[in-house]
Every structure is written in C-alpha cells, then in structure tokens.
Amino acid sequence: MKRRINFKHNDEQLKKIFKPILAYDLAMLYPKLDDDERRRMLSLIGLDKMTDMFVELDSDDQLDVLTHLEDQKKKSLFRNMQSDDLKEFIEDIDESHRPEIYTFLSKVKAKTMDLLLAYEEDTAASIMSTDYITVHLDDTIKQATDKVIKESKEQDYIDTVFVLNDEDHIVGMVDIKDLIIARSNTHLSKIMFDDFQFVYADESIEKAIQTVVDYDRNAIPVLDADDHLVGIVTADDVFDEIIEATESDYQKMALISDHEPSSTAWERSKKRLPWLMVSVVLNLLIASFLSIFEATLAEVTALVLFQPLILGMAGNIGTQSLAVTILGIHKNELDSQNIPKDHVIKELFVGLLNSVLLGLAAFVFVTTFLSLFPTQGGQLPYQVGLVVLLAISSSMFISALMGVYVPILFHRFKQDPAAASGPIMTTINDVVALVIYFGIATLAFL
C-alpha cells in the first residue's frame, strides 16, 4: 500500500487519499512508514479512524503511535477507546509504561482499568466491556430513548439496552430497534425480554463464549456475586477471543511461542529452535534405541522400505483422534472428571476399524510390490506383508488410543490439552510404531 501513497502531496490531498482507506489497512501500512510519514498520517486521519487503527496494531507499534502524539491527543485517543480494548493495550505493554499511560486517563477510566485488570485472565470478566447503557424499569419509552441519545458515548454498545430495577439488579434487556419503533408513552416492561442469559464475572471465558453461541445473542450481561451488572460480553469480544485462542492453540501444536509479524528471522529462529532441538535429541534417542534391531534390519532389508508407511499412518490416525478430543474439550462436550463413554468407545471403534482395514490394504500393497520387485533375503512377499499388516494395525490403534486419552489426562491435571500435540507427541507415536514394527519383524524372522 505504501507504493500507492505519495507523501509529497499536500495535506488536503492526503486527507482525501486517507479517507476511503479502512483502519485495518492503515494499521497494516503504519509499520512500513518512516517516522515523518507516520507523524503526518496521524495528524490527518482523524480521531475515530486513528482509534480504530490503534486497536489493530501490535503493542510495540501502539507505543510508537503515542510518541508521535501530543498529550491532549493521547487523552482523546484513550477516551475514545472502548474499555476492553484499552484494558488489552495496558495488559500487553510492559509494566514500566503503565504509570505514564494512567496519567492520560480520567479518574473514572483509570478506576475501570484497575477493576478490569484485577480479574483473572481466564474469567468472563477479563474480556467484558464496561461501555453499555442502562435504563430504569419504570422509564417510559420516551425517557429511555432520551437517555440513550443524551448519555451514550461514541464507544458505548447500544444495540441492546439493559434494564435495571431499584436495587440495580438487571431485570431485562431491550433491543434498540424495539425501543425506536415503540410508542413513546409505553413502559419498558412491555417491550423488554426478561428470559435473558447471563454469566457471573468469575465464570470461565469458555462459559461466556458458549452462552453467546448457544443463545445467539449479540451481547450478554456479566454479573458480580450480588447480581449487579458489572459489564457485558459482546459477540465481537467472543469473536476476538476465539481467534486468539485458535492462534494460541496452533502455536502450541507447533511448539512455538507468540508470533509477532514484526519480528526478524533471527528472533523467530531463536523462539523455534529450542523445541526443534528437543525433537532432534528425541529422534537421536529413537535411533539409538532402534539399534537393538540392527540384526533384524540386516536380515530383512525390505523392512526399511515400509518404515515411512508405518510412521505416516500411525501419525495420521493419532492426529485425527487428538483433534476430535481437543475440540470436544474446548466445546465443553467432554469433562475430564466424567468422560462420556460414548466418545471413548466411538473413537476407539473408529481407530480399530480403520487400522484393520488399512492394515489389510497395506498387506495387499506390500505383497504385490515385493512380488514385482523382490529384495534380497529369503522371506516370501506375503510374510513381510503380514508383518506390515500387524504393525500398521497395532500401531494405528495404539496411536488412536493415545489421541483420545492423552489430551483428557492433560485436561484432568489442569493443563492445556493443545500441548498434547506437536513434535513431542509425534515423536512418541514414532517410537511406539517403530518398536511394534521391528519387534514383530524380530519375532517373525529371527
């Protein structure tokens, strides 16, 4: 995009150029600009667009933006940000920067940030927003509408208005479209719905996400222990959390730390290298361990030809079982303390069925292959084929078994089940498959 923006234009021309560009695209452009270009762009794009762009940047670039803004603009930026976005920014930056940030916050906003940051990171309150509108149960439609118009701020969520009683307990919710079309002298109780779903502040993020998904609401209230409304979780919050959780799980599956687009090749290499070294060591241990089967390999050289087949098939079925189990855990379909027998039996039956069928297919393939292209040794093709059949069937079934039980055990001991996958799990599957393969061959031919 930088090639399409000529900063030699005057300010009026640049304003016209920036106007149709979306905030996300500006966030992608920002790291590619030099300091002068960044400063000039920030002075021309306006507060709302700058706020939206700021939210899309990573923490290092966000801090860089602040270096180009005057104090008054910093105050305006933080005032314009939604509370959950501001909380995420403060949470991501180094603690040494926080006191300076707080100097630009109003007393109310600073108190809100302290409240949000005090919640545990895995609770529903950690992703909630405090930017919402409440009205009183006894208000008329006109009174409620006037309050929304006069008191709502740019960052407030107004698609749904929350109705409170005299004790400040939430008693209902009103969609803004229903509020707009209702007669002005009607009371809120006539148009609000009181069968709403909610979560408590100390309940898990997963519970909040599942509630939004199950009941198809754009926002749900978050209550404290006294049933007072303290925030809301919106569909946008849920969407962002799902993306973040998915990225985190994917990184854990590959055993890499947080990925930053701006990091250099050397920085990325340093983050990935330790786990790759662990895998190298584990594979060297495998090679050392398999040296006990040296006599078998010398006697039956054809075994080497089908080693990738054994490893590949065992790894594939294990990954499938692992993925289904982890998905079930994340969707709260599987409880580590009360595991549904249906899931275990079904996955084990699938593993058994697939391992037997693929073992038979491998037997036919190996026998045919060795009949057409015989190798040295006195073994008949069907003998090697039987060894492959037994090895594939056994290793695939055991791999499927591990794919079901390992993430459940991780979950039971309060560990992230996504950590059960990746290079370490693959290496374990390889060890099991190779020991079975060469162990059966040793018993058969020596």
Secondary structure, DSSP 8 states (H G I E B T S, - for coil): -GGG--TTS-HHHHHHHHTTS-HHHHHHHGGGS-HHHHHHHHHHS-HHHHHHHHHHS-HHHHHHHHHTS-HHHHHHHHHHS-HHHHHHHHHHS-GGGHHHHHTTS-HHHHHHHHHHHHS-TTBGGGG-B--EEEEETT-BHHHHHHHHHHH--TT-EEEEEEEE-TTSBEEEEEEHHHHHHS-TTSBGGGT-B-----EETTSBHHHHHHHHHHHT-SEEEEE-TTSBEEEEEEHHHHHHHHHHHHHHHHHHHTT-----TT--HHHHHHHHHHHHHHHHHHHHHHHHHHGGGHHHHHH-GGGGGGHHHHHHHHHHHHHHHHHHHHHHHHTT--BTTB--HHHHHHHHHHHHHHHHHHHHHHHHHHHHHHHHS--SSS--HHHHHHHHHHHHHHHHHHHHHHHHHHHHHHHHTT--GGGGSSHHHHHHHHHHHHHHHHHHHHHHH-
